[in-house]
């Protein structure tokens, strides 16, 4: 399969769907999504599509505060640096498997920034 450019919301939807296929079944972090957060995937996925569309393309489709959600999650079950590292590895692998180019690199960079900020904020609790 040839890698393609990450160019629009359809690409975001594909990327996020592929990523969550891995995350939800991952032996190291899947339980955080399925058992701790008890994620309603049908509700959650459109939020993630909008989040990444806003982050990568400047759309104003995302409204929310992911930091608060992750702090609440951390209070239920401690989120460690190993959890964030695994999340990043799965994200980076998914992006790199399917996409190439500037926006793909930006998607990885932004995920690293998000993970670092969340770990910093959670560490202050």
KELO-814714 format. One record per residue (C-alpha): residue number from 1; x, y, z; residue in three letters. Coordinates in steps of 0.05 Angstrom, whole numbers. Each point is the difference from the previous one (the first is absolute). Layout:
N
<NUM, <X, Y, Z>, 'ALA'> ...
***
This chain:
125
<1, <0, 0, 0>, 'UNK'> <2, <27, 67, -20>, 'UNK'> <3, <3, 55, 52>, 'UNK'> <4, <-41, 61, -15>, 'UNK'> <5, <-1, 72, 23>, 'UNK'> <6, <-42, 18, 60>, 'UNK'> <7, <-43, 53, -32>, 'UNK'> <8, <-71, 5, 26>, 'UNK'> <9, <-53, -23, 49>, 'UNK'> <10, <-11, -65, -37>, 'UNK'> <11, <73, -16, 12>, 'UNK'> <12, <-7, 19, 74>, 'UNK'> <13, <-60, -46, 7>, 'UNK'> <14, <39, -57, -32>, 'UNK'> <15, <61, 13, 44>, 'UNK'> <16, <-39, 5, 65>, 'UNK'> <17, <-40, -63, -17>, 'UNK'> <18, <63, -40, -15>, 'UNK'> <19, <33, 26, 63>, 'UNK'> <20, <-59, -18, 45>, 'UNK'> <21, <-3, -71, -30>, 'UNK'> <22, <68, -10, 30>, 'UNK'> <23, <-9, 39, 65>, 'UNK'> <24, <-65, -33, 21>, 'UNK'> <25, <31, -70, -5>, 'UNK'> <26, <70, 18, 24>, 'UNK'> <27, <23, -44, 58>, 'UNK'> <28, <36, 58, 35>, 'UNK'> <29, <-50, 58, -6>, 'UNK'> <30, <-65, -28, -29>, 'UNK'> <31, <-30, -10, 69>, 'UNK'> <32, <6, 74, 14>, 'UNK'> <33, <-48, 14, -57>, 'UNK'> <34, <-46, -60, 8>, 'UNK'> <35, <-3, -11, 76>, 'UNK'> <36, <23, 63, 35>, 'UNK'> <37, <-29, 53, -47>, 'UNK'> <38, <-55, -48, -24>, 'UNK'> <39, <5, 36, -66>, 'UNK'> <40, <-63, 6, -42>, 'UNK'> <41, <35, -6, -66>, 'UNK'> <42, <-59, 26, -42>, 'UNK'> <43, <0, 65, 40>, 'UNK'> <44, <75, 5, 8>, 'UNK'> <45, <23, -9, -71>, 'UNK'> <46, <-33, 64, -29>, 'UNK'> <47, <32, 39, 57>, 'UNK'> <48, <68, -28, -19>, 'UNK'> <49, <-11, 15, -74>, 'UNK'> <50, <-16, 72, 18>, 'UNK'> <51, <58, 5, 48>, 'UNK'> <52, <51, -22, -51>, 'UNK'> <53, <-32, 40, -56>, 'UNK'> <54, <6, 62, 44>, 'UNK'> <55, <72, -18, 21>, 'UNK'> <56, <25, -13, -70>, 'UNK'> <57, <-43, 43, -45>, 'UNK'> <58, <-22, 58, 45>, 'UNK'> <59, <-73, -19, -5>, 'UNK'> <60, <-44, 25, 57>, 'UNK'> <61, <-38, -65, 4>, 'UNK'> <62, <27, -23, 67>, 'UNK'> <63, <-29, 28, 64>, 'UNK'> <64, <24, -31, 64>, 'UNK'> <65, <56, -5, 51>, 'UNK'> <66, <39, -65, -7>, 'UNK'> <67, <43, 18, 60>, 'UNK'> <68, <-58, -4, 48>, 'UNK'> <69, <-23, -67, -29>, 'UNK'> <70, <70, -29, 9>, 'UNK'> <71, <8, 27, 71>, 'UNK'> <72, <-67, -33, 18>, 'UNK'> <73, <25, -64, -32>, 'UNK'> <74, <65, 3, 38>, 'UNK'> <75, <-39, 7, 65>, 'UNK'> <76, <-36, -65, -16>, 'UNK'> <77, <63, -38, -22>, 'UNK'> <78, <70, 28, 1>, 'UNK'> <79, <26, 18, -69>, 'UNK'> <80, <75, -14, -2>, 'UNK'> <81, <53, 23, -48>, 'UNK'> <82, <0, -71, -28>, 'UNK'> <83, <-74, 9, -18>, 'UNK'> <84, <15, 64, -37>, 'UNK'> <85, <61, -31, -35>, 'UNK'> <86, <-43, -57, -24>, 'UNK'> <87, <-55, 47, -24>, 'UNK'> <88, <53, 40, -38>, 'UNK'> <89, <31, -62, -30>, 'UNK'> <90, <-67, -24, -26>, 'UNK'> <91, <-17, 69, -27>, 'UNK'> <92, <68, 8, -34>, 'UNK'> <93, <-2, -70, -30>, 'UNK'> <94, <-70, 12, -27>, 'UNK'> <95, <17, 67, -30>, 'UNK'> <96, <65, -25, -31>, 'UNK'> <97, <-32, -63, -28>, 'UNK'> <98, <-54, 37, -38>, 'UNK'> <99, <24, 71, -12>, 'UNK'> <100, <60, 42, -21>, 'UNK'> <101, <16, 73, -5>, 'UNK'> <102, <-4, 63, 41>, 'UNK'> <103, <-68, -12, 32>, 'UNK'> <104, <19, -71, 20>, 'UNK'> <105, <62, 27, 34>, 'UNK'> <106, <-42, 54, 33>, 'UNK'> <107, <-49, -52, 26>, 'UNK'> <108, <57, -37, 34>, 'UNK'> <109, <30, 64, 27>, 'UNK'> <110, <-66, 25, 28>, 'UNK'> <111, <-14, -68, 33>, 'UNK'> <112, <68, 4, 34>, 'UNK'> <113, <-16, 71, 25>, 'UNK'> <114, <-68, -22, 25>, 'UNK'> <115, <29, -60, 37>, 'UNK'> <116, <55, 42, 32>, 'UNK'> <117, <-49, 54, 23>, 'UNK'> <118, <-48, -51, 28>, 'UNK'> <119, <55, -36, 38>, 'UNK'> <120, <24, 67, 27>, 'UNK'> <121, <-70, 20, 24>, 'UNK'> <122, <-15, -69, 29>, 'UNK'> <123, <67, 1, 36>, 'UNK'> <124, <-21, 65, 35>, 'UNK'> <125, <-60, -34, 33>, 'UNK'> 
***
